[in-house]
Amino acid sequence: MHYHDDQKLEQSPVVANCCMNRERDLNGTNGYDVELGFQPLKFLDDKVVQNGMARWLDLCCGSGKALIQAENFIRCDRLPIEITGVDLVGMFVAHSSSQLTLIEASLSAWSPVGSFDLITCIHGLHYIGDKLGLVSRACSWLNHDGLFVANLDTGNLRLNPGGKSSRAFAKVLRQAGVEYQPRKRLLRCEGHRGLSLPFTYVGADDEAGPNYTKQPVVNSYYEQR
Ligand SMILES: C[S@@+](CC[C@H](N)C(=O)[O-])C[C@H]1O[C@@H](n2cnc3c(N)ncnc32)[C@H](O)[C@@H]1O
């Protein structure tokens, strides 16, 4: 198996694929709310009631369209909510607001300042090399009562030697307190957590072909410790 390092992966046509949907809306058909199973603004509103303010971090935010739509609502309603989006490709929809920050960076290296009430990653993990590494880091960026939700196809996590797909990943994630819904391929973690998963990242390859999203994705390889 020939693995790609992060730099090579990020230049791959699979990761820089112009056919992937980077323009998802906040709500409605195919929107963030449908993917997450709840309305992010409603969730953040509730956090404002509880804590006086709220922070949302969206990993692999694409063009930032959903975040800009959210920012329009919070500005009109004068809600104390801060939104941060991060994507490898800085081709963001034009925006200007002190409550919304869109950052061009690779999530293989980027880390935020402070913690968040809500962290989302909508169809972004499919393209990340060390998917479990990013899941672990995102869980550590949550507030004590924060929520992390991400689409993840555990079929794209492969166990070496042999590179077979394994049920071990979902089992170990569950044991670590991270919920995984196989039918929806949705990962969910409540509350700040320092995950210590017994897997060492070995590398990734961009020849996995399409997964359930029908888009070509990246397989990530791990050794079990
Ligand atoms: C299918 S798009 C989803 C975008 C957005 N969440 C949406 O639903 O509209 C996947 C996004 O992941 C981003 N991405 C891939 N690898 C990344 C990396 N290493 N760091 C940050 N973003 C990455 C891509 O640039 C792309 O915008």
The ligand as a Tripos MOL2 file, in Angstrom:
@<TRIPOS>MOLECULE
LIG
   27    29     1     0     0
SMALL
NO_CHARGES

@<TRIPOS>ATOM
      1 C1        -18.2270   17.7760    0.6430 C.3       1 LIG1
      2 S1        -17.5030   19.3010    1.1140 S.3       1 LIG1
      3 C2        -18.6180   19.7700    2.4270 C.3       1 LIG1
      4 C3        -18.6400   21.2610    2.6540 C.3       1 LIG1
      5 C4        -19.7100   21.7720    3.6300 C.3       1 LIG1
      6 N1        -19.5980   21.1420    4.9460 N.3       1 LIG1
      7 C5        -21.0830   21.5470    3.0480 C.2       1 LIG1
      8 O1        -21.7400   20.5740    3.4620 O.co2     1 LIG1
      9 O2        -21.4870   22.3410    2.1770 O.co2     1 LIG1
     10 C6        -16.0210   18.8050    1.9740 C.3       1 LIG1
     11 C7        -15.1000   19.9510    2.3380 C.3       1 LIG1
     12 O3        -13.9820   19.4500    3.0680 O.3       1 LIG1
     13 C8        -12.8910   20.3050    2.8030 C.3       1 LIG1
     14 N2        -11.6290   19.6680    3.2140 N.ar      1 LIG1
     15 C9        -11.0660   18.5540    2.7100 C.ar      1 LIG1
     16 N3         -9.8940   18.2870    3.3260 N.ar      1 LIG1
     17 C10        -9.7230   19.2590    4.2700 C.ar      1 LIG1
     18 C11        -8.7000   19.5490    5.2180 C.ar      1 LIG1
     19 N4         -7.6150   18.7760    5.3460 N.pl3     1 LIG1
     20 N5         -8.8440   20.6380    6.0080 N.ar      1 LIG1
     21 C12        -9.9440   21.4400    5.8970 C.ar      1 LIG1
     22 N6        -10.9340   21.2140    5.0070 N.ar      1 LIG1
     23 C13       -10.8420   20.1370    4.2070 C.ar      1 LIG1
     24 C14       -12.9970   20.5290    1.3000 C.3       1 LIG1
     25 O4        -12.2510   21.6410    0.8620 O.3       1 LIG1
     26 C15       -14.5130   20.6950    1.1270 C.3       1 LIG1
     27 O5        -14.8920   22.0450    1.1480 O.3       1 LIG1
@<TRIPOS>BOND
     1     1     2 1
     2     2     3 1
     3     2    10 1
     4     3     4 1
     5     4     5 1
     6     5     6 1
     7     5     7 1
     8     7     8 2
     9     7     9 1
    10    10    11 1
    11    11    12 1
    12    11    26 1
    13    12    13 1
    14    13    14 1
    15    13    24 1
    16    14    15 ar
    17    14    23 ar
    18    15    16 ar
    19    16    17 ar
    20    17    18 ar
    21    17    23 ar
    22    18    19 1
    23    18    20 ar
    24    20    21 ar
    25    21    22 ar
    26    22    23 ar
    27    24    25 1
    28    24    26 1
    29    26    27 1
@<TRIPOS>SUBSTRUCTURE
     1 LIG1         1 GROUP 0 **** ****
